[in-house]
Amino acid sequence: GPVPEAWAGREDAMQAACAHDVREALRGLSLVANVDTTRYVVAGVGATAPIAVEAAGLDRRVQALLLLSPAPAVVEAGTTRERVRRLQLPIYFTSAPEDFPRFETTEALYQAGDRGRSRVGDVKAGGTGARPLRRDSAALKRLVDWLEETVPARAPAHPRKSAR
């Protein structure tokens, strides 16, 4: 994507372009790899959380969101919260020690969404985003368990047994 400095004065347009790119990237992937693109999960890390939320709203195939150390800009917080409210998708939030100053933002996003299927997962290792998950196997296991429960693997297709 473009360097952040190039976004000055065009943040909304650039964010929308990036959100639209998610669906196009998945389409491209489906052309070169044998992957199931009928459903997928979108992840946003830090300041890209609003892009992930916007991307999820553009494609009904999105089944859930991962927001790792979500850090929307102050001016994006309200819009992102409203999009989360409208989507009502399950969301897994991570919160590491360095994320504590943004806890209120994470809490507001969690409260706006599908609380019954969403989780805020504490990560004990230092850092932000995905990095702490590499050093906290219990937190990574909780995330994987949530993914398997929320977006279970499809059962293999079995041919119908012929009736006798």
C-alpha atoms as one frame of an Amber mdcrd trajectory, in Angstrom:
protein
   0.000   0.000   0.000   1.000   3.637  -0.197   3.197   5.188   2.467   1.191
   6.791   5.291   2.544  10.261   4.441   0.786  10.018   1.076  -2.548   9.651
   2.879  -2.513  13.211   4.284  -5.812  14.846   3.403  -7.039  11.678   1.696
  -7.355   9.306   4.639 -11.000   8.343   4.059 -10.470   7.646   0.352  -7.290
   5.656   0.972  -8.921   3.632   3.755 -11.868   2.824   1.461  -9.489   1.817
  -1.349  -7.609  -0.512   1.004 -10.876  -2.009   2.273 -11.980  -2.728  -1.308
  -8.569  -4.288  -2.021  -9.286  -7.076   0.503 -12.016  -8.593  -1.654  -9.917
  -8.187  -4.802  -6.939  -9.838  -3.101  -9.106 -12.793  -2.134 -10.385 -13.040
  -5.713  -6.794 -13.067  -6.967  -5.867 -15.755  -4.450  -8.759 -17.926  -5.629
  -7.401 -17.742  -9.198  -3.931 -19.041  -8.292  -4.551 -21.379  -5.338  -7.022
 -24.097  -4.492  -8.626 -22.358  -1.501 -12.213 -22.051  -0.330 -13.165 -18.393
  -0.751 -16.841 -18.825   0.106 -16.126 -17.538   3.614 -13.192 -15.930   5.367
 -11.969 -13.946   8.366 -10.485 -10.448   8.100  -7.739  -9.287  10.457  -6.785
  -5.740  11.335  -3.719  -4.876  13.379  -3.321  -1.610  15.259  -4.216   1.371
  13.098  -5.527  -0.908  10.312  -8.469  -2.091  12.447 -10.884   0.407  10.802
  -9.845  -0.875   7.351 -10.598  -4.456   8.416 -13.997  -3.447   9.799 -14.838
  -1.538   6.615 -13.678  -4.484   4.463 -15.930  -6.850   6.444 -18.898  -4.646
   5.624 -18.183  -4.917   1.907 -18.345  -8.698   1.601 -20.975 -11.042   3.026
 -18.456 -13.883   2.935 -16.649 -12.404   5.951 -17.600 -14.616   8.897 -15.591
 -12.946  11.675 -12.988 -10.322  12.457  -9.684 -10.405  14.312  -8.718  -7.020
  15.708  -5.244  -7.329  17.189  -4.346  -4.362  19.399  -6.977  -2.197  17.669
  -5.861   1.431  17.520  -8.170   3.478  15.312  -7.323   7.155  15.057  -9.443
   9.293  17.385 -11.403  10.654  14.409 -12.150   7.076  13.204 -13.276   5.629
  16.542 -16.946   6.599  16.225 -17.291   5.479  12.611 -15.552   2.191  13.372
 -17.809   1.590  16.382 -20.920   2.260  14.268 -19.709  -0.145  11.570 -19.098
  -2.812  14.228 -22.617  -2.209  15.569 -24.168  -2.637  12.113 -22.103  -5.716
  11.226 -22.836  -7.748  14.371 -20.058 -10.177  13.452 -18.075 -12.133  16.008
 -14.799 -10.319  16.754 -11.717 -11.510  18.596  -9.814  -8.611  20.124  -6.340
  -8.987  21.587  -5.123  -6.809  24.392  -1.457  -6.956  25.438   0.086  -4.895
  28.258   1.152  -2.159  25.808  -2.461  -1.888  24.626  -3.721  -0.757  28.023
  -3.922   2.963  27.050  -6.402   1.959  24.307  -8.503  -0.370  26.477 -11.502
   1.987  26.435 -11.520   1.926  22.626 -11.384  -1.881  22.573 -14.150  -2.036
  25.175 -16.364   0.360  23.168 -15.911  -1.717  20.010 -16.630  -4.930  21.917
 -19.778  -3.457  23.509 -21.059  -2.278  20.104 -20.725  -5.684  18.450 -21.947
  -9.232  18.873 -20.895  -9.691  22.503 -22.227 -13.244  22.705 -19.813 -14.514
  20.067 -16.966 -12.015  20.529 -14.004 -12.199  22.910 -11.366  -9.889  24.315
  -8.292 -12.041  24.753  -5.612 -10.871  27.153  -2.064 -11.530  26.007   0.592
 -11.516  28.716   3.661 -11.109  26.490   4.915  -7.637  25.652   4.414  -5.883
  22.355   1.376  -5.085  20.242  -0.460  -6.668  17.355   0.393 -10.265  16.485
   3.907 -10.245  17.998   2.863 -11.002  21.596   0.954 -14.089  20.447   4.257
 -15.662  19.393   5.476 -15.477  22.984   2.234 -16.428  24.756   1.196 -19.925
  23.665  -1.850 -19.950  25.966  -3.182 -16.739  24.379  -2.550 -18.132  20.891
  -4.392 -21.338  21.823  -7.401 -19.293  23.050  -7.470 -17.447  19.710  -7.243
 -20.666  17.675  -9.940 -22.323  19.830 -12.210 -19.311  19.276 -11.605 -19.446
  15.508 -12.380 -23.175  15.386 -15.579 -22.625  17.386 -16.692 -19.509  15.513
 -15.715 -20.441  11.958 -15.481 -24.237  12.048 -13.860 -26.119   9.211 -16.375
 -27.398   6.720 -17.115 -31.090   6.839 -15.794 -32.898   3.773 -18.437 -33.441
   1.128 -19.586 -37.051   0.995 -21.353 -38.471  -2.017 -24.874 -39.584  -1.209
 -25.199 -43.265  -0.584 -27.356 -44.864  -3.215 -30.705 -46.117  -1.970 -31.355
 -49.825  -2.459
